[in-house]
Amino acid sequence: MLDRLMDFLSGTNEEPGIVQTDLDLAVAALLVEAARMDDVFDDAERATIEGLLAKRFELSESDAATLVARADERVQASAQYFRFTHEIVQRMSEEERGGVIEMLWRVAYADGELDPHEDALIRQIAGLIHVTDRDRARARQRALGTPKV
């Protein structure tokens, strides 16, 4: 029992009923987590996430909505980011990882304000996916300087 708990906490064992994530689901899960950080996952945030995912992964509106729903389920069922961030580090270039951080900033600002918890999450995820502070700041500037999706 203790071994299973330690495996779960360290991320070395999958939760029951959850299969290994793929890249689009990993990115979607982090975006959903950012939207949930202020305890409100509203329609503007959902629409922003669906638009970002549709553009990034060339998905239809329906497929993007399904992906967000799956990601939302995963986020609610998991207490850790390791599976998601590991997938991103393994499969994305440095530039692409910076793009993920930019997407996170867009989600954080989708409701018109940045919650301190959202800011802390983005800082944490940037570290986990090896995005420098400088690149994180640049991603924020890009997100604020361009129109919303």
C-alpha positions in Angstrom: 0.0 0.0 0.0 2.8 2.4 0.9 4.6 1.6 -2.3 1.6 2.4 -4.4 1.1 5.7 -2.6 4.8 6.6 -3.1 4.5 5.7 -6.8 1.4 7.9 -7.1 3.0 10.8 -5.4 6.2 10.6 -7.4 4.4 10.2 -10.7 6.0 6.8 -11.5 2.8 4.9 -11.6 -0.3 5.8 -13.6 -3.6 6.5 -11.8 -6.2 3.8 -12.3 -8.1 4.3 -15.5 -5.8 6.9 -16.9 -3.5 6.1 -19.8 -0.3 7.8 -20.7 -1.0 11.3 -22.1 -0.1 12.4 -25.6 1.2 15.8 -26.5 -2.1 17.6 -27.3 -3.7 16.3 -24.2 -0.7 17.3 -22.1 -0.8 20.9 -23.4 -4.6 21.0 -23.0 -4.4 19.8 -19.4 -1.9 22.5 -18.5 -4.1 25.2 -20.1 -7.2 23.9 -18.2 -5.2 23.9 -15.0 -4.2 27.5 -15.6 -7.9 28.4 -16.2 -8.9 26.7 -13.0 -6.3 28.4 -10.8 -8.6 31.2 -9.8 -11.4 28.7 -9.1 -13.4 30.0 -12.1 -13.3 28.2 -15.4 -15.6 30.4 -17.4 -16.8 30.4 -21.0 -14.2 33.0 -22.1 -11.3 30.8 -20.8 -12.8 27.7 -22.3 -13.2 29.4 -25.7 -9.6 30.7 -25.5 -8.3 27.3 -24.8 -10.3 25.7 -27.5 -9.1 28.3 -30.0 -5.5 28.0 -29.0 -5.6 24.2 -29.2 -7.5 24.2 -32.6 -4.8 26.5 -34.0 -1.8 24.8 -32.5 -2.8 21.2 -33.3 -5.0 21.9 -36.4 -8.2 20.6 -34.8 -11.8 21.2 -35.7 -13.9 23.1 -33.2 -15.6 19.9 -32.2 -12.3 18.1 -31.7 -10.9 21.0 -29.7 -13.9 21.0 -27.4 -13.6 17.2 -26.9 -9.9 17.6 -26.1 -10.7 20.3 -23.5 -13.3 18.1 -22.0 -10.8 15.2 -21.8 -8.1 17.5 -20.3 -10.6 18.8 -17.8 -11.3 15.2 -16.6 -7.6 14.5 -16.4 -6.8 17.7 -14.4 -9.6 16.9 -11.9 -8.3 13.3 -11.5 -4.7 14.2 -11.1 -2.8 16.0 -8.4 0.4 16.4 -10.4 1.8 17.9 -13.5 4.7 15.5 -14.1 3.0 13.4 -16.8 2.0 16.5 -18.7 5.2 18.5 -18.4 7.4 15.4 -19.1 5.5 14.8 -22.4 6.0 18.4 -23.4 9.8 18.3 -22.6 10.3 15.1 -24.4 8.4 16.0 -27.6 8.6 19.8 -28.1 11.5 22.0 -29.0 12.6 25.0 -26.9 10.7 27.3 -29.1 7.5 25.2 -29.0 7.8 25.1 -25.2 7.9 28.9 -25.2 4.7 28.8 -27.2 3.1 26.7 -24.6 3.9 29.3 -22.0 2.5 32.0 -24.3 -0.7 29.9 -24.5 -0.8 29.7 -20.7 -0.5 33.5 -20.5 -3.4 33.9 -22.9 -5.6 31.7 -20.8 -4.6 33.5 -17.6 -5.6 36.8 -19.1 -8.7 35.5 -20.9 -11.0 36.8 -18.1 -9.4 40.2 -18.1 -7.1 39.9 -15.1 -4.2 37.9 -13.8 -4.8 36.0 -10.6 -1.6 35.5 -8.4 -2.2 31.8 -8.5 -2.2 31.8 -12.3 1.1 33.7 -12.3 2.6 31.3 -9.8 1.4 28.3 -11.9 2.9 29.7 -15.1 6.2 30.3 -13.3 6.2 26.7 -12.0 5.3 25.2 -15.3 7.9 27.3 -17.1 10.6 25.8 -14.8 9.3 22.3 -15.3 9.4 22.5 -19.1 12.7 24.3 -19.1 11.6 27.8 -20.3 13.9 30.5 -18.9 12.5 33.5 -17.0 13.5 35.7 -19.9 11.6 33.5 -22.4 8.6 33.4 -20.0 8.6 37.2 -19.9 8.8 37.4 -23.7 5.9 34.9 -24.0 3.9 37.1 -21.7 4.6 40.2 -23.8 3.6 38.3 -27.0 0.3 37.1 -25.3 -0.5 40.6 -24.2 0.5 42.3 -27.4 -1.5 40.2 -29.8 -5.3 39.8 -30.3 -7.0 37.0 -28.5 -7.8 33.8 -30.4 
